[in-house]
Amino acid sequence: MSHPRKFLNSFWYAFHGIALLFSERNFRIQIVLGALAIIFAFLLQLSSVNRIIVILCVALVLGSEAINSSMERLLDFISPERREEIRQIKDIMAFVIGVWIFGNALLAR
């Protein structure tokens, strides 16, 4: 009988995580820009394939930002004081995620 409760709790944790993401300034900015990209894809009457590509790219950016935000929170938890090593790890993560996002977008062309 505890399985349905665990299943429902997993949704609660997921929605709580989404709410935490909306507290991140960069995530909110990317939501707005992503929504605009999707709106323009429809307003400009792009082909269905191109619309799907735009939607997938927006999802990739938002997913990458979620990973980046969670890693930053984890690093801040591990080492709350300002440390040069943590700053470097965050910078490297931002670079890798940026290359992943833009690399995939460029390869999709």
Buried (B, 14 or more C-beta within 10 A) or exposed (E): EEEEEEEEEEEEEEEEEEEBBEEBEEBEEBBEEBEEBBEEBEEEEBEEEEBEBBBEBBEBBBEBBBBBBEBBEEBEEEEEEEEEEBEEBBEEBBEEBEEBBEEBBEEEE
